[in-house]
Amino acid sequence: MSRSGTSSGLNLWLLLAVAALYGLGLLGIWSASAGQEHFYFYRQLLWGAPALVALLVGYLIPARIFLGLAWITYGLTLLLLLLVLLFGDGTAGASRWFDFGNIRFQPSELGKLALVFILARLLADQQQNVNSLRTLLISFTLTALPLALIMLEPDLGTALTYIFLLLPLLIAGGISGLMLFVIISPLLAVLFSFSKVLLVIYLLALLLFSFKQRLSALLLGGIVLVNGLVGMLVPHLWNLLHDYQKVRLLTFINPKLDPLGAGYQIIQSKTAIGSGGLFGKGFGGGTQVQLDFLPTTHTDFIFSVIGEEFGFVGALVVLALFALVTLLLIHYGFRHRNRFSSLTLIGIAAIMFFHVLVNIGMTIGLFPVTGLPLPFLSYGGSFLLSNFFMVGVALNFIRHRREYT
Amino acid sequence: MSPQSRKGRRWILISLTLGAFLLLTATLFYLQIIRYDYYRGKSTQNQMRPETIQPFRGQIRDRRGRLIADNAASYSVWAVPAIARRDTNVIRQLSGLLERDLERLQRKFNQLPGYSWKSFRLLRNLDFAAYARLEEHLDYLPGITVRPDLRRNYLDTTLAHVVGYLGEVREQDLTDKPDLQLGDLVGVRGVEKVYDRQLRGEPGTRFVQVNALGRIVGAEPGYSEIPSRRGKDLFLGIDLELQHLAHELLGDRSGTVLLMDSRNGEMLVGVSRPDFNPNVFGSRLSQETWQSLNDEQRRPLFSRIQQAVHPPGSTYKMVIVATAMQAGISHYYRTECIGAYVLGDRVARCWLEEGHGWQNMRQSLAGSCDVYYYRLGLQLDVNSMAAGARSFHFGELTGVDLPGEQAGLVPDSGWYNERFGKRGWTRGVLLNLAIGQGEVLVTPIQLLQYIAILANGGWSVVPHFGVRLLDREQHLSQSLEFPRWETVLPPVILEVLQAGMEDVVATDGGTASWLRRSAYTVAGKTGTAENPQGEPHSWFVAYAPAQDPQVALTVLVEHGGHGSEVAAPIAFRLLDRYFELYAETGE
């Protein structure tokens, strides 16, 4: 474990940034739940205690334990995801939670970290060549299994987080530019899928390119096959989406399609943030929030409260804190001597970053409404808990960044 | 992995992260700084609504200031369509809670502009119990609010046809009444309609903050209220005491009793029966009430005052006398009545079977001798009779301040030619016209105006119920002006007409002599209008006192029988009371 000389102190920057974000979240929730006598504020405040315990637990468990238990936690996650599908609380047509009276537990929340651990372990293994087809296929499969279960819940937002995790881990893990392109190429196939002619031209170009790069016959065939399949299946995928998902995507493209339904949230959120101006309408003075024009302000749209009441300045403070958290994690991720810890830090950074980007992007109309909450700020006990746990793990790993094991 | 590659990968991830944060920052900058004004305006519009403050509708009072129509507190249900239509159950629940017909309520809701964030009045006149019930369930009724409102309250129910009542403004009328909105009340009958503009007042505006459910949460800071302006109070010429007496005297018979100050045209009494309670239109109409209001036989919604047209019967004889004298026939013209008159193969009877004997013009009025008029009529022609009638304004509107006035009919040769063909009618029609029967049709208010001309020695007045408007906010009283003009009537003709009408009561041969009073003198004329539907209509027209007229009156009892027996007694009992009340002052 820690030996003097190789271990560094607690990273106060990260801790303070996270504490500040939690504090700003509390302010926003206070304001957003003024109509409920600040009920959610007090609950979120109370959740601070178990969240702190989670942070400590994450901070104190040695990295090698996480490494050693990576397969077990991953397997457990799959089991829980399966169970929640079968026995979970099916409120609102989605079965994402286990309901324990007052507390709701969402397995996909912990699953993110479990996936980070297992992928970090896989990619950290010196025996594995990151660029080998085998390693790539294993990491895809490891990601795809929980992903599929979460898609079935269905929880599109979290599922996207799982997909997004993989890319930075592979980049940090040392994937070659060529392989990165190979992985990303199906995305291009999606882009071209809407015209059959373009798709065929693209596939031919891909074939030529792969041939020139002297890829193995197996890989070459695989790439073209996957791209072709994706390109042909995407148009049909639309029909597999749930109605509410279709509506969300359509109204994202044009909020005015449904100004009173899904588009309403985006319009009202943009109005809230835009009307905040430079300095905001003042704490508790957000008319959009206080007069209930914005739904779910204390959870998904907490950033709109900050934007309306504290203005551009307040929003920038939140963004800066998140940027600090993400950059610290990336920074130390690349400086860690242990590859597993290093990749775990990158993975945690990816989770945080993706949540921030998608959630804030949603409140300002850059992304569709996905239901991804904002780390540390959004109301929600188990979400707060898992985020603080991740911060604990990060602080733990950063502290031991000079250790090889 | 080489340290170079490691460093490069670090920069890829860091620049991707920074790029994303820059994108978010740039978007925030765009929303909060560049588009600030737009979103600020939008958020203000979101929460701020101009709400109409309903003006207090002016009261209606009688000539002595006694209240006839007032406003009482009630509650209204308002809906913000854009919110309420999001939940399809809202209207269903509302109809359940208030026990209203779902279909009608839904139809009414559907008429509102569905996209609108404004409040529209959906239902009115809720009592407190209904208000309390609704208030409890408001959480399940997004977009619905209950607010205090005013309800029209009629304290007098004998004046339904004069005062009228209110109804919701029709959509097609909204274009020329920009200060009204859907769901507002306007007068639909009576003086409520005629003086609607003055009574209504002007709505005010206050700026309120509403929440996303459309509920008002308070006044919008920084916006001052534009107060509503109370409507003007309308004072009628009606004397409620006389009105009630007349209403009672007419009883359940259908007809009308009109009493007017003949000097200026102010209406003291305006009874038309059958009538209705105007307050029933304020609340839900029961099936039973609705049926009784639409009774085809009784027609309680039909105002006989200015809308009923009947032959004038013998009350028309003054027209014939005037026409004859204008044509050069002397009032010394005498003829004998033997109870009937024979023209070719037609026998025209006098109402008095034994006959009136020898009569002059004045006597013929007093005894209402039909034979005398048959003879007079045959010396005239249809067109000169029509001209005579028109000189007393028959065939045209009196201009009374009630809506829907009828002009009646004064037939001339053109009319007969059109109706029956050039050869389709004979001089025989003169026999009918001479005694006010046949095709000629008049309204009770026309007869009243005609009697006033005789009472005033030629001066015409416009009968009117509204007398004065009072602006209580500015303490300004404004008298309503109605024209007066002189009808050219040579004094010699006037004298004969007045003397004849006086004799109707004053001489023993007069048709209303049995009603003669010692306290005051009356000049009058009875009339019995034959009609094919049954008993004849009973008319009595008069002015009093005969020497210095103050009032003119018309009484009509439909299917009442002889004028002298039915209509005249009502008139005298009303005049008794009038002179008790107004003897000394003359006012």
Chai-1 contact restraints between the chains, C-beta under 6 A:
chainA,res_idxA,chainB,res_idxB,connection_type,confidence,min_distance_angstrom,max_distance_angstrom,comment,restraint_id
A,P168,B,L13,contact,1.0,0.0,6.0,A-B,restraint_1
A,I171,B,R9,contact,1.0,0.0,6.0,A-B,restraint_2
A,A172,B,R9,contact,1.0,0.0,6.0,A-B,restraint_3
A,G174,B,M1,contact,1.0,0.0,6.0,A-B,restraint_4
A,L260,B,R86,contact,1.0,0.0,6.0,A-B,restraint_5
A,T271,B,Y39,contact,1.0,0.0,6.0,A-B,restraint_6
A,T271,B,K42,contact,1.0,0.0,6.0,A-B,restraint_7
A,T271,B,S43,contact,1.0,0.0,6.0,A-B,restraint_8
A,I273,B,L31,contact,1.0,0.0,6.0,A-B,restraint_9
A,G274,B,L31,contact,1.0,0.0,6.0,A-B,restraint_10
A,G274,B,Q32,contact,1.0,0.0,6.0,A-B,restraint_11
A,G274,B,R35,contact,1.0,0.0,6.0,A-B,restraint_12
A,G274,B,Y39,contact,1.0,0.0,6.0,A-B,restraint_13
A,S275,B,Y39,contact,1.0,0.0,6.0,A-B,restraint_14
A,S275,B,R40,contact,1.0,0.0,6.0,A-B,restraint_15
A,S275,B,S43,contact,1.0,0.0,6.0,A-B,restraint_16
A,G276,B,Q32,contact,1.0,0.0,6.0,A-B,restraint_17
A,G277,B,Q32,contact,1.0,0.0,6.0,A-B,restraint_18
A,G277,B,Y36,contact,1.0,0.0,6.0,A-B,restraint_19
A,T287,B,S43,contact,1.0,0.0,6.0,A-B,restraint_20
A,T287,B,Q47,contact,1.0,0.0,6.0,A-B,restraint_21
A,Q288,B,S43,contact,1.0,0.0,6.0,A-B,restraint_22
A,L291,B,Q47,contact,1.0,0.0,6.0,A-B,restraint_23
A,L291,B,N211,contact,1.0,0.0,6.0,A-B,restraint_24
A,D292,B,N211,contact,1.0,0.0,6.0,A-B,restraint_25
A,D292,B,A212,contact,1.0,0.0,6.0,A-B,restraint_26
A,F293,B,N46,contact,1.0,0.0,6.0,A-B,restraint_27
A,F293,B,A212,contact,1.0,0.0,6.0,A-B,restraint_28
A,F312,B,L28,contact,1.0,0.0,6.0,A-B,restraint_29
A,F312,B,Q32,contact,1.0,0.0,6.0,A-B,restraint_30
A,F312,B,I33,contact,1.0,0.0,6.0,A-B,restraint_31
A,A315,B,L28,contact,1.0,0.0,6.0,A-B,restraint_32
A,L319,B,F21,contact,1.0,0.0,6.0,A-B,restraint_33
A,L319,B,L24,contact,1.0,0.0,6.0,A-B,restraint_34
A,L319,B,T25,contact,1.0,0.0,6.0,A-B,restraint_35
A,A323,B,F21,contact,1.0,0.0,6.0,A-B,restraint_36
A,T326,B,T17,contact,1.0,0.0,6.0,A-B,restraint_37
A,I330,B,L13,contact,1.0,0.0,6.0,A-B,restraint_38
A,I330,B,I14,contact,1.0,0.0,6.0,A-B,restraint_39
A,F334,B,R10,contact,1.0,0.0,6.0,A-B,restraint_40
A,L357,B,A20,contact,1.0,0.0,6.0,A-B,restraint_41
A,I360,B,L24,contact,1.0,0.0,6.0,A-B,restraint_42
A,I364,B,T27,contact,1.0,0.0,6.0,A-B,restraint_43
A,I364,B,L31,contact,1.0,0.0,6.0,A-B,restraint_44
A,L366,B,T27,contact,1.0,0.0,6.0,A-B,restraint_45
